[in-house]
Every structure is written in C-alpha cells, then in structure tokens.
Amino acid sequence: MIILRQVVLGVPDADVAGKQLREAFGLAPGFADPILEDIGMADETIRVGAEAHLEVVAPLREDTSIAAWLRKGGGGGGYALSIQVSSVQAYVDRATREGVRVAADLEVYGHRVVQLHPGDMGLLIELDEIADPEVWFWDSIPRVEPPAPLVDDVRAVTVENPDPVAQAARWGVVFGADTASGTLALGSRTVHFASGPRTMLSAVELRAVGAPPEPLDVGGVRFTFS
C-alpha cells in the first residue's frame, strides 16, 4: 500500500499562501500541525476531497531549514511530499543502497516517520508508516466541508530537475518501481519528472469539480486542472 497524501509548498508567508489556495479552489479553512511550530515553521494543512491535502509551510525564524531553502531558491516552490506506506523499512533499505541519505527517522503521533534528504531526492520525501489505508494523522481533527469546492482531489505532481531521467531512475530504485516512462505511480496519484533549472516540485494537477478553472500560480507552483 502506498498513498500520496500531502503536497507541501514552501512559502515566505503561510497565511497569505493558504488564503490564496482556499479562495482559488473553494476549499475550507485548514489547520496547523503543532509539532512544526516547535521547529520554527508556520503551516496550514488544507483538505482536498476525502484523502489528499495541500500544505503550506513558512519560516518563523531565519535560522530554520525552510528559511535557508527559500533563500537558496530565491522564493517559494514545491517543498515536500508526504507518502503513506504500510511499512517504511523496505524503502529505507533501498534508499540507503542507492546512496540516498535519511534526514530523519522518528516517531510522530505514534507512527514511524522517515524523511529522505532533499539533496538526494530533489525535494523532501516523508514516508509515513500507517498500515491501514483508512487511517491518517488528521482523522481526529473535525472535517469542515467546503460549501462549493472547485477541486476535490490531487491527481499528479511534477518534479523538475536538470537531469530528469537520472532523477526518475533514483526514485524508481527507492520506490521499487519502473520509471522508464518518466512517471511514477503513488497509489492513484502520479509523479511526473520534467527538465527544469531548479530541482523542486514545480506543478500540481487537481481534479476539478465541474468545468476546470484556468491554470494559476500559487507559492511558486503551477496549478492545473482536469
């Protein structure tokens, strides 16, 4: 079991970017992860349909990793993916053999969470060990249904890299999948690998409710609809 649960944007101001996402897509107000505040990050997690989430994270201090990432890249962009798996260890073993560094390995809310280094994967990859596909971290937070959502799911994301073929191959090893086509399936959602000057997550495709809106940019990420 593998599910792409959360797409994370790194932005200078979480309040501004969160409001943009909610207003542009007709989504309900999100919620904050209290653990992130403890490490110097402001955040808002916004539900998109029944399973997926968009999250914005921003620095509360200039000595944080997200502040350094924003300075290095010259602005916001796609920062991380949170991926639910039934068992983390097989991914860790393959990542280690491939030379991918483990940035963190800890227990969060009673579950093992492993983060793979963005310097090796192109962005921060968080693997969340929750064996039941019907269970997720935020189940205890009351769900607020938006009255008129314009989107109801995340379909795909695009990861850019100066060498997308090599990047796709590395992800293929870590996830034990064939990425020769330049894509990787994470459950019902897809990662596309594309050429670009800055290594980051550059685009998100959302499923539209009704007629698709026009594409737009939020927090340095291009949003398209289908």
Residue, then its C-alpha position, 0 to 999 in steps of 0.5 A: m500500500i502506498i498513498l500520496r497524501q500531502v503536497v507541501l509548498g514552501v512559502p515566505d508567508a503561510d497565511v497569505a499562501g493558504k488564503q490564496l489556495r482556499e479562495a482559488f479552489g473553494l476549499a475550507p479553512g485548514f489547520a496547523d500541525p503543532i509539532l512544526e511550530d516547535i521547529g520554527m515553521a508556520d503551516e496550514t494543512i488544507r483538505v482536498g476531497a476525502e484523502a489528499h491535502l495541500e500544505v503550506v509551510a513558512p519560516l518563523r525564524e531565519d535560522t530554520s531549514i525552510a528559511a535557508w531553502l527559500r533563500k537558496g531558491g530565491g522564493g517559494g516552490g514545491y517543498a515536500l511530499s508526504i507518502q503513506v506506506s504500510s511499512v517504511q523499512a523496505y524503502v529505507d533499505r533501498a534508499t540507503r543502497e542507492g546512496v540516498r541519505v535519511a534526514a530523519d527517522l522518528e516517531v510522530y503521533g505514534h507512527r514511524v516517520v522517515q524523511l529522505h534528504p532533499g539533496d538526494m531526492g530533489l525535494l523532501i520525501e516523508l514516508d509515513e508508516i500507517a498500515d491501514p489505508e483508512v487511517w491518517f494523522w488528521d482523522s481526529i481533527p473535525r472535517v469542515e466541508p467546503p460549501a462549493p469546492l472547485v477541486d476535490d482531489v490531487r491527481a499528479v505532481t511534477v518534479e523538475n530537475p536538470d537531469p530528469v531521467a537520472q532523477a526518475a531512475r533514483w526514485g524508481v530504485v527507492f520506490g521499487a518501481d519502473t520509471a522508464s516512462g518518466t512517471l511514477a505511480l503513488g497509489s492513484r496519484t502520479v509523479h511526473f519528472a520534467s527538465g527544469p533549472r531548479t530541482m523542486l516540485s514545480a506543478v500540481e494537477l487537481r481534479a476539478v469539480g465541474a468545468p476546470p478553472e484556468p491554470l494559476d500560480v500559487g507559492g511558486v507552483r503551477f496549478t492545473f486542472s482536469 
